[in-house]
């Protein structure tokens, strides 16, 4: 996906990054040693072949002068922290981080090198798979997600900072407000008056009080961030949006309240989750509202040229808003 947040760098800068991370002896020469990985929507990522033949991945954060959404600031540091946390606390396969650089002397943003996962991207090949195999991967993803959600946190909110005194209701309402303010600042059409959406959210916020134990939430764990090989999930990538929160915020639960995202059954079976209670369904509707607000508003921030993506996300946002009960 093309986005103005992708901070592409010339080959001499990429070679300098390799030198810093792996040493001068690892710097590749000749042709064909660098390939941009095009599946990502936010950071630019390169597959790089080192001189000894090893393949690694380089990710570079957005350019300093590009405005991002409030929650997207400092995401690269969050991803590096999340990768370390997952490797230390779970058996979930994630790439090892080799080098993380925050100096901004080689380019105007953070960057890091990590292990290359030699596998297929489930989001790319899913349509080619038989239905039974697709369901099997989704079920396996549910089990992976359950293990991630077993990592406890000591606060709600960003992984690297937060107050244990703040409730999930306070934190999530703040998260939603930041998204709404981003949309207002860029005058994004969300199909409703922003203050009316705020009222809708406030009227339903009581359901958030049920969440009292913060856990690791991947949030962005969809097919495009799943690597598969020989019938198994062998890698989970793109952990930049992880936080401590409510497991129901995971994207795998989105279809329970939004049919456009498919059948929730295989994910729920893999996760081991019983049917959602009324309070859980209300929370999931709020999480779908959060998700669709982001998907609509980010199209403006990222400069997506194709109107089809905005039109699809706006239609889904309309569905979410229409799915709420009449105001109490």
N, C-alpha and C positions, 0 to 999 in steps of 0.2 A: 504494500500500500504506500502510495506517495504522500508525504507529509512534510510541511515546512520545519517540523521538529527534527528531521533527520540531518545530523551534523556530519556530512560527508567530508573526508579529508584526502588530500593528495598522497600519492604513494611515498613521497619522501618523508612525510609526517608519519605515515603508518610504519615505515621502516624504523624511524626514530623511536616509536612506541615499542616496537619489537626489541630494539636494542636495550631499552630501559627495563623491560620486563624479563627478558631471557638472556641478554648479553649479546655482544657484537657477533659472536660465532653463530648465533641463531638467525641472523638477518638473511632473508631469502634473496636470491638473485634470479636473473632470467625473467621469464614471462609466466603468467598463469598462476602466480602464488597467492593471489588475493581475489576473493569473490564476495560481492555484497549479497547478504541473505535478505531476500525481499519480503518475507512473510510478516515482519514486525510492522506495527502501526505507529510507534513513538520514537524509539532510539534507532539509530543506524547500527547495523551489525555486520561484521565481515568474517568470513571463514578465511583463515590465513594458514598457508603451509610453510612451516619453518624450514630452515636449510636442511635439517636432518630428516625431514619428511613428516614430522609430527604435524597434526592439524589442530588448530586452536581457534577460539572465537573471540573477537574484539568487539566490545560494545562501547559506544560513545554517546554521552548525554546530549540533549539539544543545545544549539548555539546560545551563547549568553544573551544575545539580543532578541531572541524569540520569546514572546509571551506565552506561557503555559497556564493551564488551570491551576488554581491555588493548591489543590491536593497533589499536583504533579511536581511541585518543587522538591528538589533534593531526592528524587526517586531512586537514583542510582545507588546512593549510599544505603538506602533502605533495601534494595535488592541484594547487595553484597551481604548485608547483615542477615537477611532472610536466608540466603543460601547457606551461610555458616550455621545458622540456627537449625535448619532442616537436616543438614548433614550430621550435626552433633546429637540431635534429639530423636531422629526417626530412621527408618530403613528406606524411606522414599528416595528413589534415585534422582539426584540433581547434580549438575556440573560442579566440579571443584574450581574455586577461584584461584588463579595463579598470581595476579598482580592487580592492585587497585590504586589508581593515581588521581589525586585531587589537587595537584600543583598548578594546573592550568598554564604551564609554560610551553607545552608542545601544541596545545590547542586551547580553545576558550571554554572547556567543559571537563567534567570528570570522565574517566574512561576506565575500563578494566578488561583483563584477559581471563578467559576461563576455558575449561575443558570442552572439546568438541564432542558432541554426541552423534555418533555415526548411525543414524536411524532415519526413518521416514516420519514426516510430520502428519499426525492424525487428521488435522484440519485440511490438509492438502489431499490426502488419499481417501478420506472417509467415503465420499460419494461413489468410489469405485469398489468398495467392499460389500460383500453380501450382507443383507440385513441382520442375520444372526451374529456375524462377526462384529458389526457395528454395535449391536446391543452388548456383546461381550466386553468390548473395550469400554463402553460407558459404565458398565457394572464394575469393571476393574478400577475405573477412575473414581467411582464412589468409594471404594475401599481405600484407595490412596488418600482421598480427601479426608476420610474419617481419621486416618492416622495423623495427618497434618493438624487436624483440629484437636488432637490430644496434647499438643504442646501448650502448657499453661502460660498465661501472662500475669503480670502483677499490676496491670493497669489496662484501661481501654484506650484505643487510639493507635497512633503511630508506634511502630515497634521500638524505636530508639528513644522515645520521650513520651511522657504522660504522667498524670497524677493519679495515684491509687484512690484518691477521694472522689474523683469524678465518676458518675454513673454512666452506664451505656446510653441511657436516654439523653443525658447532657452531651455526651460525645457525638452520638449519631445525629442529633438535632443540629449540632455545630457543623458536622460534615455536610449535611443537606443545605444548611444556610450558605456555606462557602460556595457550593455549586450554583445555588440560585443567584448569589451576588456576581459570580463569574458570568452567568448568562445575561444578567441585567447590564453589566458593564459593557458587554459586547453587543447588546441589544438583539439577542437571539430570540427568534420567534418560537415559543414553546406551545403555542395554541391556547394558552390561558393567561390571565393576569397573574403576575408573579405573587402578588399578595394573596390572591385567592388560593393559590397552591400552598402558600405558607399556612393559611387557615385550615386547609384540608389536612395538612400534616399535623398541626397542633391538636386538632380534634381527635386524632388517632394515636397520639404519642403514648398513651397509658400502656399500650401493649409492650412497649420497650422496657418497662420496669421489671418484666419477668426475667430479663437477662441479668444475671448477677456475677457470673464467672467468666472473666476474659480468657479467650483462647486464641491461638494463632489461626487467622483466617487468610487463605490465599487470595480469595475474591475473584481473581482473573483466571481461574483454572478452567478454560474452555479447550476445545479440541486443538486449536492452533498452538497451544502451549504444551502439547503432549507428544512425545516422541515414542515411536513403536518399532519393534523389530522382532521377527519370528513369533508373532502372536502375543507379545507381551509389551507392557509399558516399560520402557528402559530409561526414560528421562522426563522430568518436568522442568520447563524453562519459564523465564519471564516472571520473576517473583517480586517485581518492583512495587506492586500495589498492596502487598501483604500488610496486615494490621492485626491488632488484638481486638476481638469483637465477638459477635454472635455467629456461630457456625451457619445459621440459616441464611447469612449474607452470601454464602458461596454461590457461584453462578450455576452450579449443578441443580440448585433448588429453584431457579428462576422458572422453569417450565411448570411448576406446580400451580402457578398463578398467571402464566402467560403462555398460551398454547403455541404461539409463533416460535418458541424455542424448542418445540418437540415434545417427545414422550418422557415424562419424569421417572417412569417406572424402573428402568434399568439402573439409573443412578441411585434411586432410593433403595433398591435391593442391595446394591453393592455397599452402600453406606450403612445399611442396617437401620434405616429410619422408618418408624411407623408413620401412618397417615398424620398429616399436620393437624394440630388442634386449632380451634377458632382463633386463639390469640396468636399462634404461630402463623396462621394464614394471613392475619392482619399485618404482622411484622414483615412477612415476605412481600406483601403488596407494597409496603413502604420501601423495602429494599429494591423491588422492581422499579418503583418510581425514581429512586436514586440512580439506578443503573441507566434507565432510559433518559433521564435528564442529562447525565454525563454524555451518553452516546449522541444526543442531539447537539448539545452545546459544544462538544469537542470538535465537531465538524467545522465550526467557525474558527476556533483557535488554531487548528491544524491546517487550515486552508485547503480542505479536500475539494477538489475541482468537480467531481462527479455529483450531480444533484440527486442521483438515485439513492445514495447512502443516506443523505439527509431525509429524503422523502420516506424511506423505509423506517428509519428510527423515529421520525415524527409520528408516523402511523402507529407504531408500537407504543409510543408515549400516550397518544390519544386513547389506546386500548386500556392502558394501565389506569389512566385517570377515570375513564368510564367504568372501570371495574370496582371502584370504591362504592360502598353503600352510601345512601344519601347522608348528608351531614347530620350529626347528632345534635 
